[in-house]
């Protein structure tokens, strides 16, 4: 998973309700949406939408500390990789 855009946002509860509406709106505005969901079936449902800039983070249950820490580490790694890639492109 890589962040395609310099505009990235994390949306929790992205499978349904306000979280889903927010994720879809921001994706359509050009943001890379890191979509926090709790189940693999939620990931599949988001993937079916065919929006390449919605990137599910699963599992992400905000009541489970380990999942929050894991998602945080993943996001930090991707941000570093994105910055490194951008720096390499600019120096070429």
Number of C-alpha atoms within 10 A of each C-alpha: 10 13 19 14 12 13 12 18 15 18 22 23 21 26 23 13 9 13 17 19 14 18 29 22 13 19 20 14 10 14 21 24 30 24 28 27 25 20 14 13 12 19 21 11 11 21 14 8 10 9 14 11 22 27 21 25 26 19 18 22 18 15 8 10 11 12 17 16 13 14 19 12 12 13 18 11 13 15 16 11 14 17 13 12 11 12 11 10 9 8 6 5
